[in-house]
Amino acid sequence: MKFLLSKSFIHVFIFVANLCSAHDSLKIKNNFTPEFNTYLGYLIKSYPGVPESNYVTANSLGLYWQTNGKDAWHQQYYFPKFGFDFIYSTFSNPKQLGYSLSLIPCLEFKSKNTAKKWRFKAGFGAAYFNKPFDAVTNPANFYIGGNYTNMTLFDFYRIHNLKKGIQLKYGLTGIHSSNGHTGLPNAGMNIIAAHIGISFINKEMNQKSFVDSVSKKLSYTLKMGMGYHEFGATSKPVGGPLYPSYHFSFWVNKPYSKIGLLQFGFTGAYYTSFYDYIISQEVYTSNQKAKSATGLLFAGHEFVFGKVSFVAQAGIYFYNPFYIKQKKLEGSWSNLPDKIEAINSNRIGLMYYPFKKANSLVKLNNQFHVGLFLKANLAQADLFEYSMGYTF
């Protein structure tokens, strides 16, 4: 079971890749736009004692397709490209950090004003690291606790037309790698890089034909999720069991545009890791299960891409007794980050609506969905969550 769960981030890639590869626009001829990129960057030191790396180099092959306007979301997002980046990265410390291979489904967005040359690309996929933490052979690599992680990518860049069908690209890239606390240690890697590349393009689409008014009607979502994590801090204890946690959320959706909704709601959760610690360490003598629960109020946002959506939620705990008690017992409650983590929680993820009409945009009423989420307290990863729910 633990072996299968350690591959959770491969499931993230499969989830997105299947959606992209099944899209109708792949059937349209002459919209394939491959690209090549080279990166030179810096690995930000995120934890004491981690291996040094003066620089990071990477090369990528991008396989992209220009959306054709057949679906309404193509036009509402001004005809983005979508596809995959295959990235090979090396560090200036091959003994302790080795290399990574990643496969990241991405969307590339351009401005409403077609004369502007700036672009933005976001991706959410999976990576393999050949030199993760090992208690015997590689004990200092607190960045990466296992071979497989999530990898998130953000690109800001400018394009320059060299000649017909060929573009020069140059800009800045941010890359984050983490296993979502499903294996310790997990300080996570954060890389800032400059990149330059070449893109081979066909015709870019610009004309809009869909006319769809914004629905003002509220909708309501119920979501149930199961999360997994190792119990502990960033670097220890190593090799512990994977604990499940159970999450129930309810929120109100308020459409504000053809592609976006605002969310307001709450989440209640029960952590089996908290309960196990409470019992084994005799932290509380009564109401142990109640003290193993948390309560959270949150505000969020959902971007809709046909049947798929990207969700980001930020919340404030109104009930989190165990975390505060644990930090006081450990003597770290005086640290400001621990106090903020006891208050703040954030969640990002993807949701898929299998029965939704692709061109219904933000009209989510009476729709079933499944999801994949990463949850963090402040900036520290907490767990990886699978979910299912219904919007009515």
Secondary structure as the mmCIF struct_conf table of DSSP 4:
data_model
#
loop_
_struct_conf.conf_type_id
_struct_conf.id
_struct_conf.beg_label_comp_id
_struct_conf.beg_label_asym_id
_struct_conf.beg_label_seq_id
_struct_conf.end_label_comp_id
_struct_conf.end_label_asym_id
_struct_conf.end_label_seq_id
HELX_RH_AL_P HELX_RH_AL_P1 LYS A 2 LEU A 5
TURN_TY1_P TURN_TY1_P1 SER A 6 LYS A 7
HELX_RH_AL_P HELX_RH_AL_P2 SER A 8 SER A 21
TURN_TY1_P TURN_TY1_P2 ALA A 22 ALA A 22
HELX_RH_3T_P HELX_RH_3T_P1 ASP A 24 LYS A 27
BEND BEND1 ILE A 28 ILE A 28
TURN_TY1_P TURN_TY1_P3 LYS A 29 ASN A 30
STRN STRN1 PHE A 32 PHE A 32
STRN STRN2 GLU A 35 LEU A 43
BEND BEND2 TYR A 47 TYR A 47
TURN_TY1_P TURN_TY1_P4 PRO A 48 GLY A 49
HELX_LH_PP_P HELX_LH_PP_P1 VAL A 50 GLU A 52
BEND BEND3 ASN A 54 ASN A 54
STRN STRN3 VAL A 56 GLN A 66
BEND BEND4 GLY A 69 GLY A 69
BEND BEND5 ASP A 71 ASP A 71
HELX_RH_AL_P HELX_RH_AL_P3 ALA A 72 GLN A 76
TURN_TY1_P TURN_TY1_P5 TYR A 77 TYR A 78
BEND BEND6 PHE A 79 PHE A 79
STRN STRN4 LYS A 81 PHE A 91
BEND BEND7 SER A 92 SER A 92
TURN_TY1_P TURN_TY1_P6 PRO A 94 LEU A 97
STRN STRN5 TYR A 99 LYS A 110
BEND BEND8 LYS A 112 ASN A 113
TURN_TY1_P TURN_TY1_P7 THR A 114 ALA A 115
STRN STRN6 TRP A 118 PHE A 129
BEND BEND9 ASN A 130 LYS A 131
STRN STRN7 ASP A 134 ASP A 134
TURN_TY1_P TURN_TY1_P8 ALA A 135 THR A 137
STRN STRN8 ASN A 138 ASN A 138
TURN_TY1_P TURN_TY1_P9 PRO A 139 ALA A 140
BEND BEND10 TYR A 143 TYR A 143
BEND BEND11 GLY A 145 ASN A 147
STRN STRN9 TYR A 148 LYS A 163
TURN_TY1_P TURN_TY1_P10 LYS A 164 GLY A 165
STRN STRN10 ILE A 166 SER A 178
TURN_TY1_P TURN_TY1_P11 GLY A 180 HIS A 181
BEND BEND12 THR A 182 LEU A 184
STRN STRN11 MET A 189 PHE A 200
HELX_LH_PP_P HELX_LH_PP_P2 LYS A 203 MET A 205
HELX_LH_PP_P HELX_LH_PP_P3 SER A 213 SER A 215
STRN STRN12 SER A 219 GLU A 230
BEND BEND13 GLY A 232 GLY A 232
BEND BEND14 THR A 234 SER A 235
BEND BEND15 PRO A 237 PRO A 237
TURN_TY1_P TURN_TY1_P12 VAL A 238 GLY A 239
HELX_LH_PP_P HELX_LH_PP_P4 GLY A 240 PRO A 241
STRN STRN13 LEU A 242 PRO A 255
BEND BEND16 SER A 257 ILE A 259
STRN STRN14 GLY A 260 TYR A 271
HELX_RH_AL_P HELX_RH_AL_P4 THR A 272 GLN A 281
TURN_TY1_P TURN_TY1_P13 GLU A 282 GLU A 282
BEND BEND17 THR A 285 SER A 286
HELX_RH_AL_P HELX_RH_AL_P5 GLN A 288 LYS A 291
TURN_TY1_P TURN_TY1_P14 SER A 292 SER A 292
STRN STRN15 ALA A 293 PHE A 305
TURN_TY1_P TURN_TY1_P15 GLY A 306 LYS A 307
STRN STRN16 VAL A 308 TYR A 319
HELX_RH_AL_P HELX_RH_AL_P6 PRO A 321 GLU A 330
TURN_TY1_P TURN_TY1_P16 GLY A 331 GLY A 331
TURN_TY1_P TURN_TY1_P17 TRP A 333 SER A 334
BEND BEND18 ASN A 335 ASN A 335
HELX_RH_AL_P HELX_RH_AL_P7 LEU A 336 GLU A 341
TURN_TY1_P TURN_TY1_P18 ALA A 342 ILE A 343
STRN STRN17 ASN A 344 TYR A 352
TURN_TY1_P TURN_TY1_P19 PRO A 354 PHE A 355
BEND BEND19 LYS A 356 LYS A 356
HELX_RH_3T_P HELX_RH_3T_P2 ALA A 358 SER A 360
TURN_TY1_P TURN_TY1_P20 LEU A 361 VAL A 362
TURN_TY1_P TURN_TY1_P21 ASN A 365 ASN A 366
STRN STRN18 GLN A 367 ASN A 377
TURN_TY1_P TURN_TY1_P22 LEU A 378 ALA A 379
STRN STRN19 GLN A 380 THR A 391
#
